[in-house]
Amino acid sequence: MLPAGSALEIEFSRQAQVLVGNAGAVDMALDGKPLGPLGPEGRARVVELTPTGFHVAAAVGSQECGNP
């Protein structure tokens, strides 16, 4: 978990999966290029990263932010 306004650099060689709890509030880049919107505000998403690109998927079995 990262506090608001934080930054994190992830190094990987083949693939990385990042669970984003609030897709609308996250700015993510791959090799310095912004990925664009990851999803709506308050929605969890899994971002799958590879050296050649990325895929955004709904977080299966996750609870939406702010909902019990």
Biotite code that builds the C-alpha atoms (Angstrom):
import biotite.structure as struc

atoms = struc.array([
    struc.Atom([0.000, 0.000, 0.000], chain_id="A", res_id=1, res_name="MET", atom_name="CA", element="C"),
    struc.Atom([1.234, 3.415, -0.933], chain_id="A", res_id=2, res_name="LEU", atom_name="CA", element="C"),
    struc.Atom([0.066, 6.698, 0.553], chain_id="A", res_id=3, res_name="PRO", atom_name="CA", element="C"),
    struc.Atom([-1.383, 9.346, -1.764], chain_id="A", res_id=4, res_name="ALA", atom_name="CA", element="C"),
    struc.Atom([1.299, 11.248, -3.660], chain_id="A", res_id=5, res_name="GLY", atom_name="CA", element="C"),
    struc.Atom([3.819, 8.394, -3.403], chain_id="A", res_id=6, res_name="SER", atom_name="CA", element="C"),
    struc.Atom([5.789, 6.860, -6.240], chain_id="A", res_id=7, res_name="ALA", atom_name="CA", element="C"),
    struc.Atom([7.054, 3.309, -6.684], chain_id="A", res_id=8, res_name="LEU", atom_name="CA", element="C"),
    struc.Atom([9.334, 1.890, -9.358], chain_id="A", res_id=9, res_name="GLU", atom_name="CA", element="C"),
    struc.Atom([8.914, -1.810, -10.152], chain_id="A", res_id=10, res_name="ILE", atom_name="CA", element="C"),
    struc.Atom([11.635, -3.704, -11.966], chain_id="A", res_id=11, res_name="GLU", atom_name="CA", element="C"),
    struc.Atom([10.767, -6.949, -13.757], chain_id="A", res_id=12, res_name="PHE", atom_name="CA", element="C"),
    struc.Atom([12.126, -9.028, -16.620], chain_id="A", res_id=13, res_name="SER", atom_name="CA", element="C"),
    struc.Atom([9.147, -11.059, -17.893], chain_id="A", res_id=14, res_name="ARG", atom_name="CA", element="C"),
    struc.Atom([5.909, -10.024, -16.217], chain_id="A", res_id=15, res_name="GLN", atom_name="CA", element="C"),
    struc.Atom([4.564, -8.139, -13.224], chain_id="A", res_id=16, res_name="ALA", atom_name="CA", element="C"),
    struc.Atom([1.036, -7.998, -11.834], chain_id="A", res_id=17, res_name="GLN", atom_name="CA", element="C"),
    struc.Atom([0.020, -4.967, -9.793], chain_id="A", res_id=18, res_name="VAL", atom_name="CA", element="C"),
    struc.Atom([-3.224, -4.802, -7.819], chain_id="A", res_id=19, res_name="LEU", atom_name="CA", element="C"),
    struc.Atom([-4.561, -1.252, -7.895], chain_id="A", res_id=20, res_name="VAL", atom_name="CA", element="C"),
    struc.Atom([-7.236, -0.577, -5.273], chain_id="A", res_id=21, res_name="GLY", atom_name="CA", element="C"),
    struc.Atom([-8.510, 2.695, -6.738], chain_id="A", res_id=22, res_name="ASN", atom_name="CA", element="C"),
    struc.Atom([-7.898, 2.603, -10.489], chain_id="A", res_id=23, res_name="ALA", atom_name="CA", element="C"),
    struc.Atom([-9.214, 6.104, -11.102], chain_id="A", res_id=24, res_name="GLY", atom_name="CA", element="C"),
    struc.Atom([-6.716, 7.670, -8.716], chain_id="A", res_id=25, res_name="ALA", atom_name="CA", element="C"),
    struc.Atom([-3.524, 6.024, -9.996], chain_id="A", res_id=26, res_name="VAL", atom_name="CA", element="C"),
    struc.Atom([-1.154, 7.282, -12.681], chain_id="A", res_id=27, res_name="ASP", atom_name="CA", element="C"),
    struc.Atom([1.025, 4.483, -14.020], chain_id="A", res_id=28, res_name="MET", atom_name="CA", element="C"),
    struc.Atom([3.725, 4.466, -16.699], chain_id="A", res_id=29, res_name="ALA", atom_name="CA", element="C"),
    struc.Atom([5.651, 1.721, -18.495], chain_id="A", res_id=30, res_name="LEU", atom_name="CA", element="C"),
    struc.Atom([9.166, 2.693, -19.603], chain_id="A", res_id=31, res_name="ASP", atom_name="CA", element="C"),
    struc.Atom([8.277, 6.328, -18.967], chain_id="A", res_id=32, res_name="GLY", atom_name="CA", element="C"),
    struc.Atom([5.133, 6.258, -21.130], chain_id="A", res_id=33, res_name="LYS", atom_name="CA", element="C"),
    struc.Atom([1.825, 6.913, -19.312], chain_id="A", res_id=34, res_name="PRO", atom_name="CA", element="C"),
    struc.Atom([-0.622, 3.997, -19.491], chain_id="A", res_id=35, res_name="LEU", atom_name="CA", element="C"),
    struc.Atom([-3.691, 6.223, -19.408], chain_id="A", res_id=36, res_name="GLY", atom_name="CA", element="C"),
    struc.Atom([-6.840, 5.519, -17.398], chain_id="A", res_id=37, res_name="PRO", atom_name="CA", element="C"),
    struc.Atom([-6.749, 2.212, -15.508], chain_id="A", res_id=38, res_name="LEU", atom_name="CA", element="C"),
    struc.Atom([-10.432, 2.255, -14.621], chain_id="A", res_id=39, res_name="GLY", atom_name="CA", element="C"),
    struc.Atom([-13.106, 4.246, -12.830], chain_id="A", res_id=40, res_name="PRO", atom_name="CA", element="C"),
    struc.Atom([-12.687, 5.911, -9.452], chain_id="A", res_id=41, res_name="GLU", atom_name="CA", element="C"),
    struc.Atom([-13.033, 3.460, -6.560], chain_id="A", res_id=42, res_name="GLY", atom_name="CA", element="C"),
    struc.Atom([-12.653, 0.313, -8.684], chain_id="A", res_id=43, res_name="ARG", atom_name="CA", element="C"),
    struc.Atom([-9.971, -2.310, -8.128], chain_id="A", res_id=44, res_name="ALA", atom_name="CA", element="C"),
    struc.Atom([-7.975, -3.481, -11.142], chain_id="A", res_id=45, res_name="ARG", atom_name="CA", element="C"),
    struc.Atom([-5.066, -5.809, -11.852], chain_id="A", res_id=46, res_name="VAL", atom_name="CA", element="C"),
    struc.Atom([-2.494, -4.359, -14.223], chain_id="A", res_id=47, res_name="VAL", atom_name="CA", element="C"),
    struc.Atom([-0.405, -7.001, -15.994], chain_id="A", res_id=48, res_name="GLU", atom_name="CA", element="C"),
    struc.Atom([2.880, -5.572, -17.267], chain_id="A", res_id=49, res_name="LEU", atom_name="CA", element="C"),
    struc.Atom([5.316, -7.100, -19.767], chain_id="A", res_id=50, res_name="THR", atom_name="CA", element="C"),
    struc.Atom([8.328, -5.550, -21.490], chain_id="A", res_id=51, res_name="PRO", atom_name="CA", element="C"),
    struc.Atom([6.196, -5.088, -24.630], chain_id="A", res_id=52, res_name="THR", atom_name="CA", element="C"),
    struc.Atom([2.960, -3.741, -23.132], chain_id="A", res_id=53, res_name="GLY", atom_name="CA", element="C"),
    struc.Atom([0.229, -4.021, -20.544], chain_id="A", res_id=54, res_name="PHE", atom_name="CA", element="C"),
    struc.Atom([-3.302, -5.282, -19.923], chain_id="A", res_id=55, res_name="HIS", atom_name="CA", element="C"),
    struc.Atom([-5.822, -3.983, -17.375], chain_id="A", res_id=56, res_name="VAL", atom_name="CA", element="C"),
    struc.Atom([-8.278, -6.520, -15.929], chain_id="A", res_id=57, res_name="ALA", atom_name="CA", element="C"),
    struc.Atom([-10.979, -6.317, -13.288], chain_id="A", res_id=58, res_name="ALA", atom_name="CA", element="C"),
    struc.Atom([-9.692, -7.587, -9.955], chain_id="A", res_id=59, res_name="ALA", atom_name="CA", element="C"),
    struc.Atom([-11.500, -10.910, -9.557], chain_id="A", res_id=60, res_name="VAL", atom_name="CA", element="C"),
    struc.Atom([-12.927, -11.454, -6.092], chain_id="A", res_id=61, res_name="GLY", atom_name="CA", element="C"),
    struc.Atom([-11.855, -8.047, -4.820], chain_id="A", res_id=62, res_name="SER", atom_name="CA", element="C"),
    struc.Atom([-14.084, -5.668, -2.949], chain_id="A", res_id=63, res_name="GLN", atom_name="CA", element="C"),
    struc.Atom([-14.511, -2.217, -4.387], chain_id="A", res_id=64, res_name="GLU", atom_name="CA", element="C"),
    struc.Atom([-12.917, 0.616, -2.420], chain_id="A", res_id=65, res_name="CYS", atom_name="CA", element="C"),
    struc.Atom([-15.209, 2.050, 0.219], chain_id="A", res_id=66, res_name="GLY", atom_name="CA", element="C"),
    struc.Atom([-17.672, -0.867, 0.067], chain_id="A", res_id=67, res_name="ASN", atom_name="CA", element="C"),
    struc.Atom([-17.699, -3.496, 2.820], chain_id="A", res_id=68, res_name="PRO", atom_name="CA", element="C"),
])
